[in-house]
Amino acid sequence: MGGAYNNLWARPLAHGDMIVASRLHLSKRYLCCILTLFEIFRYVCTTCALLQRQTEPPEAEPQIPLVPKKRDPNAVLKALASTVTPLKQPFILGRTPADPLAPSSRKQLVEFIMAREAGKMAAMDIINSNPKVFDAYKPFPDLMTGGKSETKTGQDKLKVLIKKNDVRALDVYNSLKKGGESIDLETENSLLALLAYNGQGNTIIEGGDSPSEENMVTVENEGAAESDPMRRKKKSTFPSVPRSVWSVDNSATKFFNEMKQKDGGSYGAMIQGLVKFKDFGKALSMYNEAREKALQMGVSTYNDVLQCIISDWDIEDHWGKTESVLSEMSNGPSPVQPNITTCNLLLKVASKTGGSSRSLSMEIMRELFHLGLKPTLTTLLQLLKNFVARNDCTVLPDITEYIENNQDILDIQDPVDMQFFTAAMSAARMLRDADVAIRLKNLANRDHWFLVDHPPFFFNNYFATIASCSRLSLLKDEFDAIVPSIYIPQSWLYTIIFKHCQMFNAPDVGLFFWKNLMKCKIRFNDPMVLVRAVGAFSMNTDPEQCSEYLEAIDQVWKKLMFLQEPPSQFMITVTIKLHLLCGGISEAWKHFETFEKYKITPSYLALSGLLNAHAEASDTPQTLKLLDMLIEYGYFLPPNVMQNIFAKVDISIENKSRIMRSFKQNASQMKQEYQSNTELEAHDDTKGEDNKKSEPTTNEIV
């Protein structure tokens, strides 16, 4: 800055500067200070501008885009290939954050469609009931009538409204009656059925679910429900929703009382509405009234009466009441032929008869075929339930054979049909019949997957059945074909498979399913999966394949640490065994330290395995150490085993005698403990028998 200062004063003052100085009357000293500050400010600004220009990046040269001469037709697919995960679970019906109310199964899908149609009908009912509010609603009359307006009057208009389930039919009926027009009984019965089924004028109550077969607890299973927290929680937290209850002054009751002429159809319409709103006592009384008047009723009315018998908890002899209804069907004014719905309801009644349910079910099936009726999946499902309820699944092979010979019944005639395959596969697991399970799976192939209401339950029971029947090679093939393209298994299924791999001495199959578990990235929180997997690995005796098993064991330990669960004595022992099989004595000792870390008593197999390994290596100090540890933990070595150990290592005579004497003491102590435990068990059994004898009988109490 000094040089700049001298140069500044070397420059002569300009004429303008002198004028300013003379006008401000400033002295030479003040003028020098002002000019110095001005020059410093100009110097700083110039320097900052130069620095900023140096730090700015140079302008990028315009790049010419490279356009390929010929476009690759697979360029888009190759660009998207990195975003595709081959093991991603295929799309299945399920709730998502975007659509939380979507159906999660095939059964719920059918119910969803039926509910949607019912919602449309309810919306039309509201629109038709309030024409002044919805005066702008016009359902395209030109498209429905072909461009010609139809004018219907009288009973024709009434019948059209009844066919459309429009409750305004009652207003049209009243207007026709006031006009003096006569209406036939069939039309009146149709209108009565519409009013009764829609519950026009019923009472709406909040909560108070009616007793049904699903949420009622009978005397014999009441204790089980109280002891099971899941069932108790489900019963206590069931949502309270408003429901419609049959009212004595609703539109259907008033219309029925005002009818001058009544027949079996009139009573049938009332019974149908009463059954829908679960007033079973009133429905049975209406049936008895119609029977006393000797009125002819249809098969649908008799089916409603059977439904009342099934659902009414006040009836004690269900089958006796059913027999009276069947006799009325055959001995009435004109015999009524039962249909397949009647047979399904009879099977439900048979399920309430206890021990005779199976014999009654077979009689019903014989009568069904005698009448020329063809069973549906609902029929076969109820038949299977009646047998399974008595822990008897022997009817399942016959049912499967019937479906194989009559595959035209593989169709949905009722939403209950979709429950058959899931229940049948569960019964096959109870029966432990892999052949039946395979046949059921072949029936429910890709063309009939819609008949399986819950695919996870179906496939879980399918694979568990094959595993329990030791068909492990078939299990591997089926897993490759189904997992994960069609189905993602659950963790408990791997637990069952590992267990059977250990039972049937198939460690290679266990290793295959462990790799499959890691490949499909199955999440689980139950450490029993890891315990069973280690149990399957423990069956390996081939040193050449030890590396694969040790890699799997390392993954098991990582999973165990992730779950923050302590290892068991069995897992540590198997890990030591596999390391010793591969010759890794140092790695085995590292895992042996886990016993002390988690304060677990070392197992006999772990100590004896390390003892044999060090004896083979002629390691005398470690051999003596392990022998002392066996003595310390109270284990016993047979004399022939001790002689083999002594022959491989150099141990003094004093140590040999001491070791043999200590093992003899452990053996005598183990014998005494065994005898004392046996005496205690015998004493407890005798005491229990004495208590049974001391209990007074009923006659003694009286």
Phi, psi and omega per residue, in radians:
M1 nan -0.418 -3.137
G2 -1.094 -0.771 3.132
G3 -1.089 -0.716 3.109
A4 -1.110 -0.601 3.132
Y5 -1.159 -0.772 3.134
N6 -1.145 -0.736 3.112
N7 -1.083 -0.588 -3.140
L8 -1.091 -0.791 -3.103
W9 -1.365 -0.300 3.078
A10 -1.240 -0.407 3.140
R11 -1.353 2.322 3.108
P12 -1.226 2.646 -3.139
L13 -1.278 2.485 3.117
A14 -1.374 2.887 -3.115
H15 -1.147 -0.636 3.121
G16 -1.139 -0.594 -3.116
D17 -1.171 -0.669 -3.118
M18 -1.174 -0.635 3.135
I19 -1.131 -0.771 -3.141
V20 -1.094 -0.757 -3.112
A21 -1.109 -0.729 -3.127
S22 -1.171 -0.623 -3.127
R23 -1.224 -0.631 -3.114
L24 -1.491 -0.140 3.126
H25 0.972 0.775 3.127
L26 -1.605 2.597 3.072
S27 -1.399 2.906 3.132
K28 -1.077 -0.567 -3.110
R29 -1.179 -0.777 -3.139
Y30 -1.199 -0.619 3.122
L31 -1.121 -0.672 3.104
C32 -1.122 -0.672 -3.141
C33 -1.151 -0.724 -3.120
I34 -1.146 -0.776 3.137
L35 -1.146 -0.609 3.116
T36 -1.125 -0.783 3.117
L37 -1.121 -0.667 3.102
F38 -1.092 -0.743 -3.129
E39 -1.185 -0.650 3.098
I40 -1.101 -0.744 3.139
F41 -1.091 -0.742 3.119
R42 -1.149 -0.623 3.139
Y43 -1.178 -0.740 3.136
V44 -1.140 -0.739 3.135
C45 -1.106 -0.703 3.131
T46 -1.132 -0.738 -3.132
T47 -1.129 -0.749 3.127
C48 -1.107 -0.665 3.124
A49 -1.132 -0.698 3.115
L50 -1.150 -0.728 3.126
L51 -1.132 -0.700 3.137
Q52 -1.143 -0.647 3.132
R53 -1.176 -0.580 -3.140
Q54 -1.281 -0.584 -3.095
T55 -1.394 -0.329 -3.134
E56 -1.223 2.340 3.130
P57 -1.192 2.610 3.128
P58 -1.192 2.622 3.138
E59 -1.136 2.293 -3.122
A60 -1.258 2.454 3.120
E61 -1.301 2.471 -3.133
P62 -1.108 2.261 -3.137
Q63 -1.675 2.432 3.126
I64 -1.589 2.103 -3.131
P65 -1.078 2.426 3.135
L66 -1.558 1.965 -3.139
V67 -1.749 2.103 3.133
P68 -1.127 2.573 -3.128
K69 -1.149 -0.679 -3.107
K70 -2.327 2.197 -3.095
R71 -1.337 2.354 3.101
D72 -1.314 2.140 -3.111
P73 -1.144 -0.360 -3.135
N74 -1.773 0.301 -3.080
A75 -1.119 -0.727 -3.126
V76 -1.161 -0.730 3.141
L77 -1.141 -0.670 3.117
K78 -1.170 -0.626 3.117
A79 -1.198 -0.572 3.136
L80 -1.508 -0.161 -3.076
A81 -1.097 -0.593 -3.120
S82 -1.254 -0.292 -3.129
T83 -1.600 -0.048 -3.082
V84 -1.720 2.285 3.067
T85 -1.813 1.997 -3.076
P86 -1.089 -0.528 -3.059
L87 -1.611 0.184 -3.128
K88 -1.165 2.450 -3.085
Q89 -1.098 2.320 3.134
P90 -1.150 2.835 -3.096
F91 -1.193 2.282 3.018
I92 -2.338 2.780 3.122
L93 -1.123 2.275 3.137
G94 -3.042 2.816 -3.138
R95 -1.348 2.382 3.108
T96 -2.211 2.814 3.094
P97 -1.013 -0.532 3.132
A98 -1.293 -0.534 -3.118
D99 -2.414 1.361 -3.039
P100 -1.236 -0.268 -3.112
L101 -1.747 0.178 -3.133
A102 -1.197 2.582 3.131
P103 -1.162 2.517 -3.099
S104 -1.843 0.053 3.123
S105 -2.669 2.969 3.132
R106 -1.141 -0.666 3.123
K107 -1.097 -0.793 3.119
Q108 -1.153 -0.510 3.094
L109 -1.128 -0.792 3.110
V110 -1.110 -0.772 3.106
E111 -1.102 -0.608 3.112
F112 -1.116 -0.748 3.131
I113 -1.147 -0.758 3.122
M114 -1.114 -0.691 3.115
A115 -1.159 -0.615 3.114
R116 -1.126 -0.744 3.108
E117 -1.147 -0.688 3.095
A118 -1.125 -0.623 3.085
G119 -1.128 -0.679 3.084
K120 -1.098 -0.730 3.123
M121 -1.139 -0.674 3.112
A122 -1.146 -0.682 3.104
A123 -1.116 -0.726 3.094
M124 -1.122 -0.630 3.112
D125 -1.104 -0.744 3.126
I126 -1.152 -0.712 3.140
I127 -1.124 -0.769 -3.115
N128 -1.247 -0.481 -3.132
S129 -1.365 -0.334 -3.112
N130 -2.255 1.207 -3.077
P131 -1.167 -0.444 -3.141
K132 -1.272 -0.595 3.124
V133 -1.278 -0.735 -3.110
F134 -1.834 0.918 -3.107
D135 -1.248 -0.330 -3.124
A136 -1.523 -0.034 -3.096
Y137 -1.441 2.090 3.095
K138 -2.320 1.909 -3.055
P139 -1.408 0.948 3.036
F140 0.874 1.186 -3.097
P141 -1.129 -0.546 -3.124
D142 -1.145 -0.683 3.137
L143 -1.221 -0.583 -3.088
M144 -1.371 -0.526 -3.086
T145 -1.864 0.061 3.128
G146 1.304 0.471 3.118
G147 1.559 -0.067 -3.129
K148 -1.978 2.261 3.124
S149 -1.380 2.265 -3.132
E150 -1.716 2.301 3.087
T151 -2.044 1.967 -3.137
K152 -2.045 2.441 3.135
T153 -2.315 2.888 3.024
G154 1.208 -2.488 -3.060
Q155 -1.187 -0.454 3.112
D156 -1.109 -0.779 3.108
K157 -1.126 -0.663 3.122
L158 -1.102 -0.764 -3.140
K159 -1.145 -0.634 3.117
V160 -1.127 -0.754 3.123
L161 -1.138 -0.666 3.105
I162 -1.148 -0.696 3.130
K163 -1.139 -0.544 3.125
K164 -1.526 0.094 -3.116
N165 1.023 0.710 -3.124
D166 -1.723 2.051 -3.088
V167 -1.244 -0.154 3.047
R168 -1.169 -0.133 3.084
A169 -1.061 -0.503 3.123
L170 -1.145 -0.672 3.096
D171 -1.149 -0.720 3.097
V172 -1.117 -0.694 3.128
Y173 -1.095 -0.773 -3.139
N174 -1.132 -0.677 3.114
S175 -1.160 -0.637 3.108
L176 -1.184 -0.680 3.134
K177 -1.170 -0.659 3.092
K178 -1.157 -0.541 3.103
G179 -1.353 -0.061 3.100
G180 1.472 0.215 -3.128
E181 -1.474 2.390 -3.141
S182 -1.503 2.471 -3.118
I183 -2.145 2.334 -3.092
D184 -1.217 2.798 -3.058
L185 -1.169 -0.585 -3.136
E186 -1.104 -0.716 3.105
T187 -1.171 -0.667 3.105
E188 -1.117 -0.714 3.108
N189 -1.131 -0.650 3.101
S190 -1.141 -0.722 3.097
L191 -1.152 -0.686 3.102
L192 -1.109 -0.713 3.106
A193 -1.103 -0.665 3.108
L194 -1.121 -0.790 -3.120
L195 -1.172 -0.719 -3.102
A196 -1.209 -0.714 -3.080
Y197 -1.285 -0.592 3.119
N198 -1.410 -0.229 3.108
G199 1.164 0.685 -3.127
Q200 -1.128 2.061 3.132
G201 1.571 0.191 3.109
N202 -1.256 2.892 3.116
T203 -1.582 2.339 3.110
I204 -1.795 2.146 3.117
I205 -2.079 2.719 3.139
E206 -1.638 2.137 3.066
G207 1.209 -2.685 3.125
G208 1.139 1.061 -3.113
D209 -1.017 2.421 3.124
S210 -1.282 2.636 -3.138
P211 -1.168 2.225 3.132
S212 -2.382 3.030 -3.085
E213 -1.173 -0.419 -3.069
E214 -1.434 -0.672 -3.020
N215 -1.941 0.073 3.075
M216 -1.494 2.553 3.104
V217 -2.006 2.018 -3.127
T218 -1.384 3.067 -3.077
V219 -1.153 -0.708 -3.063
E220 -1.287 -0.440 3.131
N221 -1.932 0.230 3.128
E222 -1.180 -0.699 3.123
G223 -1.142 -0.655 3.107
A224 -1.137 -0.647 3.130
A225 -1.191 -0.637 3.127
E226 -1.241 -0.579 -3.121
S227 -1.394 -0.326 -3.121
D228 -1.672 1.956 -3.089
P229 -1.160 -0.500 -3.128
M230 -1.171 -0.773 3.137
R231 -1.194 -0.676 3.139
R232 -1.137 -0.713 3.127
K233 -1.153 -0.705 -3.133
K234 -1.130 -0.653 -3.122
K235 -1.236 -0.679 -3.030
S236 -1.399 -0.490 -3.078
T237 -1.828 0.333 3.127
F238 -1.143 2.275 -3.033
P239 -1.103 2.437 3.118
S240 -1.582 1.957 -3.091
V241 -2.126 2.581 3.098
P242 -1.184 2.515 3.127
R243 -2.427 2.764 -3.112
S244 -1.628 2.281 -3.125
V245 -2.042 2.444 -3.114
W246 -1.080 2.299 -3.127
S247 -1.964 2.528 -3.098
V248 -1.284 -0.278 -3.130
D249 -2.025 0.500 3.106
N250 -1.364 3.091 -3.049
S251 -1.135 -0.668 -3.111
A252 -1.154 -0.744 -3.139
T253 -1.136 -0.758 3.113
K254 -1.090 -0.755 -3.135
F255 -1.127 -0.704 -3.140
F256 -1.137 -0.701 -3.138
N257 -1.233 -0.471 -3.132
E258 -1.488 -0.174 -3.139
M259 -1.212 2.245 -3.141
K260 -1.380 -0.524 -3.123
Q261 -2.218 2.321 -3.108
K262 -2.340 2.535 3.069
D263 -2.319 -2.949 -3.135
G264 -1.090 -0.558 3.101
G265 -1.143 -0.601 3.114
S266 -1.135 -0.804 3.108
Y267 -1.176 -0.622 3.116
G268 -1.113 -0.657 3.112
A269 -1.138 -0.714 3.113
M270 -1.172 -0.731 -3.140
I271 -1.111 -0.668 3.125
Q272 -1.087 -0.760 3.112
G273 -1.176 -0.679 3.119
L274 -1.142 -0.659 3.106
V275 -1.182 -0.666 3.140
K276 -1.087 -0.712 -3.120
F277 -1.662 0.285 2.923
K278 1.072 0.617 2.980
D279 -1.751 1.307 -2.974
F280 -1.242 -0.616 3.124
G281 -1.092 -0.774 3.099
K282 -1.134 -0.650 3.129
A283 -1.131 -0.736 3.120
L284 -1.166 -0.638 3.094
S285 -1.161 -0.645 3.065
M286 -1.135 -0.665 3.100
Y287 -1.137 -0.760 3.121
N288 -1.117 -0.643 3.104
E289 -1.123 -0.756 3.105
A290 -1.156 -0.613 3.126
R291 -1.199 -0.651 3.105
E292 -1.145 -0.553 3.110
K293 -1.476 0.029 3.104
A294 1.004 0.739 3.118
L295 -1.529 2.558 3.125
Q296 -1.470 2.155 -3.136
M297 -2.022 2.686 -3.112
G298 -1.492 3.035 -3.098
V299 -1.173 -0.544 3.121
S300 -1.161 -0.610 3.095
T301 -1.162 -0.734 3.104
Y302 -1.129 -0.622 3.080
N303 -1.129 -0.674 3.082
D304 -1.128 -0.640 3.104
V305 -1.151 -0.701 3.085
L306 -1.110 -0.643 3.083
Q307 -1.131 -0.620 3.054
C308 -1.100 -0.731 -3.132
I309 -1.119 -0.658 -3.141
I310 -1.199 -0.720 -2.989
S311 -1.591 -0.242 -3.101
D312 -1.450 2.029 -3.099
W313 -1.391 -0.183 3.138
D314 -1.437 -0.206 3.140
I315 -1.450 2.268 -3.133
E316 -1.607 -0.876 -3.116
D317 -1.720 1.536 -3.102
H318 -1.160 -0.759 -3.071
W319 -1.231 -0.623 3.077
G320 -1.097 -0.721 3.082
K321 -1.134 -0.638 3.138
T322 -1.176 -0.673 3.127
E323 -1.079 -0.645 3.108
S324 -1.157 -0.656 3.095
V325 -1.157 -0.715 3.128
L326 -1.139 -0.641 3.100
S327 -1.173 -0.610 3.073
E328 -1.149 -0.640 3.120
M329 -1.116 -0.674 -3.081
S330 -1.551 -0.416 -3.061
N331 -1.960 0.261 -3.139
G332 -1.307 -2.974 3.107
P333 -0.947 -0.684 3.002
S334 -2.476 2.252 -3.061
P335 -1.001 2.465 -3.141
V336 -1.877 2.187 -3.141
Q337 -1.411 2.160 3.105
P338 -1.207 2.692 3.073
N339 -1.966 -3.024 -3.070
I340 -1.181 -0.526 3.079
T341 -1.128 -0.653 3.079
T342 -1.064 -0.763 3.139
C343 -1.140 -0.686 3.096
N344 -1.078 -0.718 3.118
L345 -1.202 -0.624 3.094
L346 -1.122 -0.636 3.080
L347 -1.153 -0.613 3.077
K348 -1.165 -0.680 3.091
V349 -1.127 -0.676 3.140
A350 -1.104 -0.497 3.139
S351 -1.183 -0.270 3.140
K352 -1.654 0.115 -3.081
T353 -1.693 0.043 3.068
G354 1.352 -2.218 -3.028
G355 -1.147 -0.430 -3.122
S356 -1.571 0.186 -3.078
S357 -1.148 -0.646 -3.099
R358 -1.205 -0.773 3.138
S359 -1.156 -0.705 3.095
L360 -1.132 -0.654 3.126
S361 -1.106 -0.719 3.122
M362 -1.179 -0.628 3.075
E363 -1.131 -0.708 3.112
I364 -1.109 -0.717 3.132
M365 -1.150 -0.680 3.095
R366 -1.119 -0.717 3.118
E367 -1.174 -0.599 3.113
L368 -1.058 -0.845 3.133
F369 -1.204 -0.553 3.118
H370 -1.136 -0.589 3.121
L371 -1.408 -0.054 3.135
G372 1.420 0.300 3.119
L373 -1.521 2.705 -3.135
K374 -1.983 2.153 -3.102
P375 -1.192 2.678 3.044
T376 -1.866 3.112 3.099
L377 -1.109 -0.545 3.066
T378 -1.125 -0.690 3.102
T379 -1.086 -0.841 -3.124
L380 -1.169 -0.589 3.105
L381 -1.123 -0.783 -3.139
Q382 -1.181 -0.631 3.064
L383 -1.083 -0.757 3.123
L384 -1.144 -0.691 3.117
K385 -1.078 -0.680 -3.141
N386 -1.108 -0.567 3.118
F387 -1.408 -0.730 -3.113
V388 -1.128 -0.558 3.125
A389 -1.084 -0.401 3.092
R390 -1.804 0.374 3.139
N391 0.998 0.716 -3.125
D392 -2.314 2.007 -3.141
C393 -1.992 0.300 -3.056
T394 -1.200 -0.270 -3.130
V395 -1.412 -0.212 -3.061
L396 -1.100 -0.775 3.103
P397 -1.024 -0.657 3.120
D398 -1.183 -0.686 3.100
I399 -1.117 -0.733 3.135
T400 -1.114 -0.725 3.116
E401 -1.112 -0.666 3.128
Y402 -1.124 -0.726 3.141
I403 -1.157 -0.667 3.114
E404 -1.087 -0.596 -3.141
N405 -1.490 -0.270 -3.126
N406 -2.354 1.207 -3.071
Q407 -1.316 -0.055 3.089
D408 -1.266 -0.204 3.106
I409 -1.464 -0.046 3.117
L410 -1.359 1.243 3.141
D411 -2.655 2.709 -3.105
I412 -1.533 1.914 2.988
Q413 -1.834 -0.249 3.137
D414 -2.704 2.544 3.108
P415 -1.000 -0.419 3.130
V416 -1.192 -0.372 -3.127
D417 -1.023 -0.536 -3.076
M418 -1.303 -0.117 3.095
Q419 -1.524 -0.150 -3.000
F420 -1.153 -0.906 -3.007
F421 -1.155 -0.636 3.096
T422 -1.132 -0.768 3.120
A423 -1.190 -0.656 -3.142
A424 -1.162 -0.683 3.106
M425 -1.182 -0.616 3.049
S426 -1.117 -0.688 3.086
A427 -1.171 -0.621 3.087
A428 -1.117 -0.598 3.071
R429 -1.189 -0.680 3.062
M430 -1.124 -0.646 3.141
L431 -1.345 -0.326 -3.080
R432 0.966 0.882 -3.132
D433 -2.094 1.768 -3.111
A434 -1.197 -0.573 -3.137
D435 -1.112 -0.761 3.116
V436 -1.136 -0.678 3.119
A437 -1.086 -0.723 3.129
I438 -1.163 -0.692 3.129
R439 -1.143 -0.694 3.091
L440 -1.140 -0.682 3.125
K441 -1.157 -0.636 3.106
N442 -1.206 -0.576 3.086
L443 -1.193 -0.724 3.110
A444 -1.549 0.995 -3.109
N445 -1.409 -2.931 -3.067
R446 -1.045 -0.424 3.137
D447 -1.381 -0.286 -3.072
H448 -2.253 0.450 3.093
W449 -1.098 -0.422 -3.126
F450 -1.160 -0.262 3.115
L451 -1.432 -0.139 3.140
V452 -1.689 1.943 -3.050
D453 -1.317 -0.506 -3.119
H454 -2.397 1.527 -3.098
P455 -0.988 -0.669 3.117
P456 -1.018 -0.788 3.111
F457 -1.104 -0.699 -3.115
F458 -1.073 -0.881 -3.085
F459 -1.295 -0.559 3.070
N460 -1.061 -0.822 3.119
N461 -1.190 -0.561 3.130
Y462 -1.130 -0.870 -3.134
F463 -1.212 -0.624 3.105
A464 -1.141 -0.607 3.112
T465 -1.169 -0.777 3.138
I466 -1.143 -0.682 3.137
A467 -1.143 -0.695 -3.120
S468 -1.216 -0.318 3.130
C469 -1.707 0.254 3.089
S470 1.034 0.476 3.068
R471 -1.636 1.116 -2.973
L472 -1.279 -0.615 3.099
S473 -1.137 -0.722 3.066
L474 -1.122 -0.628 3.130
L475 -1.086 -0.717 3.113
K476 -1.114 -0.759 -3.140
D477 -1.111 -0.746 -3.131
E478 -1.175 -0.628 3.102
F479 -1.115 -0.725 3.128
D480 -1.123 -0.581 -3.076
A481 -1.420 -0.482 -2.993
I482 -1.902 -0.626 -3.065
V483 -1.748 2.287 -0.059
P484 -1.777 0.295 -3.036
S485 -1.183 -0.648 -3.085
I486 -1.902 -0.575 -2.953
Y487 -2.580 2.424 3.060
I488 -1.852 2.001 -3.059
P489 -1.230 2.854 3.077
Q490 -1.715 2.859 -2.993
S491 -1.181 -0.625 -3.091
W492 -1.154 -0.415 3.083
L493 -1.164 -0.689 3.080
Y494 -1.122 -0.584 3.083
T495 -1.057 -0.769 3.132
I496 -1.159 -0.724 -3.106
I497 -1.149 -0.776 3.103
F498 -1.065 -0.658 3.128
K499 -1.084 -0.772 -3.130
H500 -1.296 -0.485 3.035
C501 -1.118 -0.655 3.078
Q502 -1.227 -0.685 -3.126
M503 -1.133 -0.702 -3.067
F504 -1.719 0.258 3.030
N505 0.951 0.998 -3.134
A506 -2.253 1.269 -3.125
P507 -1.165 -0.522 3.139
D508 -1.147 -0.640 3.083
V509 -1.185 -0.692 3.077
G510 -1.066 -0.695 3.096
L511 -1.139 -0.645 3.104
F512 -1.079 -0.785 -3.103
F513 -1.300 -0.466 3.034
W514 -1.174 -0.725 3.075
K515 -1.109 -0.662 3.107
N516 -1.145 -0.650 3.103
L517 -1.113 -0.725 3.104
M518 -1.241 -0.604 -3.109
K519 -1.198 -0.741 -3.132
C520 -1.413 -0.111 3.110
K521 0.960 0.905 3.124
I522 -1.299 2.254 3.112
R523 -1.588 2.455 3.106
F524 -2.700 2.680 3.110
N525 -2.082 -0.004 -3.103
D526 -1.645 2.038 3.132
P527 -1.197 -0.180 3.122
M528 -1.104 -0.472 3.057
V529 -1.042 -0.760 -3.130
L530 -1.211 -0.684 3.137
V531 -1.100 -0.775 3.134
R532 -1.176 -0.618 3.101
A533 -1.124 -0.748 3.094
V534 -1.113 -0.636 3.078
G535 -1.079 -0.664 3.084
A536 -1.186 -0.671 3.128
F537 -1.191 -0.458 -3.077
S538 -1.163 -0.288 -3.132
M539 -1.383 -0.118 -3.111
N540 -1.276 2.322 3.090
T541 -2.251 0.188 -3.095
D542 -1.736 1.977 -3.126
P543 -1.135 -0.421 -3.091
E544 -1.231 -0.431 -3.117
Q545 -1.781 0.222 -3.063
C546 -1.139 -0.551 -3.069
S547 -1.093 -0.720 3.132
E548 -1.146 -0.717 -3.129
Y549 -1.203 -0.645 3.109
L550 -1.162 -0.629 3.067
E551 -1.113 -0.727 3.093
A552 -1.155 -0.661 3.114
I553 -1.101 -0.697 3.092
D554 -1.073 -0.701 3.088
Q555 -1.130 -0.642 3.108
V556 -1.098 -0.768 -3.139
W557 -1.142 -0.646 3.093
K558 -1.131 -0.738 3.089
K559 -1.097 -0.675 -3.134
L560 -1.141 -0.727 3.093
M561 -1.162 -0.611 3.111
F562 -1.142 -0.660 3.100
L563 -1.363 -0.142 3.140
Q564 1.015 0.796 3.113
E565 -1.969 2.439 3.096
P566 -1.280 2.542 3.117
P567 -1.281 2.735 3.086
S568 -1.642 2.884 3.109
Q569 -1.061 -0.632 -3.131
F570 -1.134 -0.763 -3.113
M571 -1.125 -0.728 3.129
I572 -1.137 -0.710 -3.122
T573 -1.103 -0.776 -3.134
V574 -1.143 -0.679 3.113
T575 -1.086 -0.761 3.103
I576 -1.114 -0.697 -3.130
K577 -1.089 -0.780 -3.120
L578 -1.182 -0.648 3.095
H579 -1.162 -0.676 3.101
L580 -1.190 -0.581 3.120
L581 -1.149 -0.549 3.095
C582 -1.538 -0.034 -3.133
G583 1.495 0.221 3.139
G584 -1.617 1.399 -3.103
I585 -1.220 -0.685 -3.137
S586 -1.119 -0.716 3.094
E587 -1.151 -0.616 3.105
A588 -1.123 -0.693 3.119
W589 -1.168 -0.588 3.101
K590 -1.089 -0.745 3.108
H591 -1.288 -0.440 3.098
F592 -1.143 -0.513 3.103
E593 -1.167 -0.287 3.114
T594 -1.131 -0.510 3.091
F595 -1.005 -0.839 -3.120
E596 -1.237 -0.589 -3.109
K597 -1.111 -0.738 -3.122
Y598 -1.752 0.193 3.096
K599 0.978 0.896 3.111
I600 -1.954 2.397 3.119
T601 -1.197 2.210 3.106
P602 -1.050 2.446 -3.111
S603 -1.402 2.784 3.119
Y604 -1.121 -0.673 -3.111
L605 -1.158 -0.667 3.123
A606 -1.158 -0.783 -3.138
L607 -1.159 -0.778 -3.133
S608 -1.172 -0.603 3.089
G609 -1.132 -0.788 3.076
L610 -1.134 -0.636 3.127
L611 -1.089 -0.798 3.138
N612 -1.149 -0.658 3.142
A613 -1.139 -0.757 3.139
H614 -1.274 -0.530 3.078
A615 -1.182 -0.682 3.088
E616 -1.140 -0.558 3.110
A617 -1.506 0.057 3.137
S618 0.978 0.696 3.107
D619 -1.641 1.639 -3.033
T620 -1.158 -0.817 -3.109
P621 -1.035 -0.788 -3.132
Q622 -1.203 -0.582 3.106
T623 -1.127 -0.798 3.090
L624 -1.077 -0.679 3.127
K625 -1.087 -0.757 -3.130
L626 -1.230 -0.619 3.071
L627 -1.107 -0.716 3.100
D628 -1.138 -0.628 3.111
M629 -1.180 -0.669 3.065
L630 -1.075 -0.722 3.116
I631 -1.170 -0.706 -3.098
E632 -1.100 -0.702 -3.117
Y633 -1.515 0.133 3.018
G634 1.390 0.374 3.119
Y635 -1.509 2.944 -3.080
F636 -2.295 2.385 3.049
L637 -1.966 2.300 3.082
P638 -1.109 2.687 -3.101
P639 -1.037 -0.670 -3.129
N640 -1.153 -0.603 3.093
V641 -1.187 -0.717 3.118
M642 -1.110 -0.694 3.129
Q643 -1.109 -0.677 3.097
N644 -1.127 -0.685 3.112
I645 -1.151 -0.764 -3.116
F646 -1.142 -0.506 -3.131
A647 -1.288 -0.357 -3.070
K648 -1.665 -0.355 -3.115
V649 -2.211 2.800 -3.118
D650 -1.655 1.774 -3.122
I651 -2.129 2.405 -3.120
S652 -1.188 2.812 -3.108
I653 -1.149 -0.636 3.138
E654 -1.091 -0.778 3.118
N655 -1.141 -0.675 3.122
K656 -1.064 -0.831 -3.135
S657 -1.125 -0.688 3.121
R658 -1.119 -0.750 -3.116
I659 -1.152 -0.764 -3.133
M660 -1.145 -0.681 3.125
R661 -1.141 -0.682 3.138
S662 -1.181 -0.694 3.112
F663 -1.161 -0.595 3.083
K664 -1.140 -0.702 3.093
Q665 -1.105 -0.727 3.089
N666 -1.092 -0.669 -3.135
A667 -1.154 -0.756 3.123
S668 -1.150 -0.661 3.113
Q669 -1.162 -0.710 3.083
M670 -1.097 -0.652 3.130
K671 -1.152 -0.746 3.125
Q672 -1.116 -0.729 3.120
E673 -1.123 -0.661 3.129
Y674 -1.144 -0.750 3.138
Q675 -1.145 -0.726 3.130
S676 -1.127 -0.692 3.098
N677 -1.133 -0.683 3.114
T678 -1.129 -0.726 3.117
E679 -1.131 -0.668 3.113
L680 -1.135 -0.720 3.109
E681 -1.128 -0.736 3.112
A682 -1.126 -0.661 3.124
H683 -1.148 -0.699 3.115
D684 -1.139 -0.697 3.110
D685 -1.123 -0.743 3.135
T686 -1.135 -0.697 3.126
K687 -1.129 -0.669 3.100
G688 -1.142 -0.699 3.095
E689 -1.144 -0.674 3.100
D690 -1.117 -0.681 3.115
N691 -1.134 -0.670 3.098
K692 -1.126 -0.702 3.134
K693 -1.193 -0.569 -3.097
S694 -1.358 -0.239 3.123
E695 -1.216 2.234 -3.113
P696 -1.250 2.551 3.087
T697 -1.435 3.039 -3.132
T698 -1.131 -0.701 3.135
N699 -1.117 -0.691 3.128
E700 -1.129 -0.673 3.101
I701 -1.106 -0.762 3.104
V702 -1.085 nan nan
